Structure formats: C-alpha cells, structure tokens
Amino acid sequence: MHFLKTIKKQEIYLPLKDHGIDFISISKNNAYQIQVKTSMFQKKSYFWFDLFKEKMVYSDRTFYIFVCKSLGRRQFMGKKHNFLVIPSKLLQKWIAMRKFAGKKNDSGVFNVFVYPDFVNKKWTYKNKGKFIDFTPYWNNFEQMK
C-alpha cells in the first residue's frame, strides 16, 4: 500500500485476528494502531465508507485511514494518492456528538460519504444534513510521528 511508504522508518506488524485494527506501526519511540477503510470514487461525486460502532477502537495512538482511491492516473486536487488520516478519539467525539448519520434501519453503522470539492480543494463529510470538514486530515501523516 502506498501510504506505508509515507510512514517512514517504522516497522509494520499485522495482527493474527482483525478486531478493528488492520496493522500496528512501530517506530523508534511510538506505536500506532491503524484501521484502513478503502473506497473507490462513486458516481463521479463521493467516496463511501462504513464505520461499525461495535468494531471501533479508540485510543490516543489509534488512527483510521480512509483511502480515497481513483482509477488509473486520475488525480484529485493535484495528488494521485489521497488519504484522510483521522485520530480515533476524534471519530469517537464526533460519534458521541451525533455528527455522523446512522445507516437506515441500523443505528450501529455510520455511512461516511466524503465529497471532494475540486474548486476549493476541500474534503467534506455530508449525509442527511450533517457536515464535517475533513480537509485538515487530508494526507496528514504528520500526526503519527
């Protein structure tokens, strides 16, 4: 995965069982738990990720990486690779504040629709009248040093 190149000088460990964490990244001084969510560009409009409330893991060293994938050589806002690197504690806060809309007929699943704004170079979550600016987390691996 391309974003692993971004996490420089770190060893990667894969858990034997996936209990909400895809891999653990360990550097000289820090260890991080990483959950990866991937979506292809949908209907020339958005990326779609599902978060399952009962599988969420929260800690100061846990990050969710939303991989916004496009076909071929397409770029979004001048970048071929686009990741939203979001601390799990922030996701926990947003869930508690009801900033994410629940899936129809299943309140334990959150449909996270991420819309790239090509004109303003922004990444936003929008669903059922709710809105979060994800732009500060766009390719922001600096949080994991």
GIDASUL-V156458 format. One record per pair of residues at least 24 apart in sequence whose C-alpha atoms are under 6 Angstrom apart, sorted by the first residue. I is the first residue (numbers start at 1). J is the second residue. D is the distance in whole Angstrom. If there is no record, write none. Layout:
i	j	d
I	J	D
I	J	D
//
This chain:
i	j	d
20	55	5
20	56	6
32	61	5
32	62	6
33	62	5
34	62	6
34	63	5
34	64	6
35	64	5
36	64	6
36	65	5
37	66	5
38	66	6
38	67	5
39	68	6
39	69	6
40	69	5
40	70	6
41	70	6
46	114	5
46	115	4
47	113	6
47	114	5
48	112	6
48	113	5
49	111	6
49	112	5
50	110	6
50	111	5
50	112	6
51	109	6
51	110	5
52	108	6
52	109	5
53	108	5
53	109	6
58	88	5
58	89	6
62	88	5
63	87	4
63	88	5
77	118	6
83	138	6
83	139	5
84	137	5
84	138	5
84	139	6
85	137	5
85	140	6
86	137	6
//
